[in-house]
């Protein structure tokens, strides 16, 4: 006798498990920020960045994914991008506040950039599915990435 066995495809099980978490993400985690000229002078939420965590975010393909577009002085990581400016020495060229605004929303500096805004108010992202309401990076991750970029002198 043949018995029917119900199997859910892996992508459907992933959707079922994670969709509610993304759809109902806590929007209170978003920290308001204020740009002054071409910079955000104050750390988001007064948070302190950690360069070691920042480097991890930069190379994480599911998070910052900076290497997809930028070349960076991280020789142990393969496949650096060439679409965007190289970030070697960026900590010498830009201030902490200038880096923060570029990570948060480069489009405020250059409206024609292809770099996505990594820290927008939830609901401001124009994505095809309502589940995508949250920021790409958290405020802490933004500060960690800025701290790492400041080490690139």
C-alpha positions, 0 to 999 in steps of 0.5 A: 500500500502506497502512503502519501507523505506531505513534504513542504519545499524548503523555500516554503518552510523558510517563508512560513518560519521567517515571514511573520518575524519580518512582517511584524518587525519592531519598528521602535528599534529605528533611531531618528537621525539628523544630517548636517550638510554632508554628514550625520555628526552624532552616532545613531542613538548614541551608540558606540561602534566596534570595528571588529563587528563592523568588518564582519558586517562589511564582509557578510553577504547576508548583511552589509555585503559591501564587497559586492560593489567595493574593493576593500583592503581585506585580501582574505576575502575573495571577489571584491566588487569594482562597481563602486569606489574602492574604500582603501584609505576612506577613513583618511578622506572622509570624517566619521559623520560623512561616512555615517551619512553615506552608510545610512543613505548615500542618496542624500549626497548623490541622488543618482547613486546605485548604492542602496540606503542601508538605514531608512525608516521602516516603511520607506523602502520601496520594495515589492512585498509588504514583508520588507519593512525593516532597515537593511542594517540596525543602528548598531551595525551602522555604527560598527561599519563606520568604526571599521571604515574609520580604521581604513587610513 
